[in-house]
Amino acid sequence: MGVIDQDTKVVQELQELKQKVSHLEDLLTEQANKKEKPGVVRTFLDAVVSLLFGLFIVGPVAVVVIGVLMVAASWLGLDSW
């Protein structure tokens, strides 16, 4: 009878775990439904941050890379630049 008792306990624990997982799924679904669309201010701030990132990070890096390529081309004697 020891094996049957263990099986019963395992089944009960699995049922409790299933209930907990179901509760977590409900909470996650509820949380996902609560998320709001970004407002106008948030969208504007994201656009400004993206613009500043492009100006101060991507722009200078692109200039440096193009400059290095031009110097390398001049060293190799390529006139296509």
GIDAWO-V785691 format. One record per residue. N is the residue number from 1. BURIAL is I if it has 24 or more other ideal C-beta (glycine too) atoms within 12 Angstrom, else O. D_CENTER is the distance of its C-alpha to the mean C-alpha in whole Angstrom. Layout:
n;burial;d_center
N;BURIAL;D_CENTER
N;BURIAL;D_CENTER
This chain:
n;burial;d_center
1;O;52
2;O;49
3;O;47
4;O;47
5;O;46
6;O;43
7;O;42
8;O;43
9;O;41
10;O;38
11;O;38
12;O;38
13;O;35
14;O;33
15;O;34
16;O;33
17;O;29
18;O;29
19;O;30
20;O;27
21;O;24
22;O;26
23;O;25
24;O;22
25;O;21
26;O;23
27;O;21
28;O;18
29;O;19
30;O;21
31;O;18
32;O;16
33;O;19
34;O;19
35;O;16
36;O;18
37;O;17
38;O;17
39;O;20
40;O;22
41;O;22
42;O;18
43;O;18
44;O;20
45;O;19
46;O;15
47;O;18
48;O;20
49;O;17
50;O;16
51;O;20
52;O;21
53;O;18
54;O;20
55;O;23
56;O;23
57;O;21
58;O;21
59;O;24
60;O;26
61;O;24
62;O;25
63;O;29
64;O;29
65;O;28
66;O;30
67;O;33
68;O;33
69;O;33
70;O;36
71;O;38
72;O;37
73;O;39
74;O;42
75;O;42
76;O;42
77;O;45
78;O;43
79;O;44
80;O;41
81;O;39
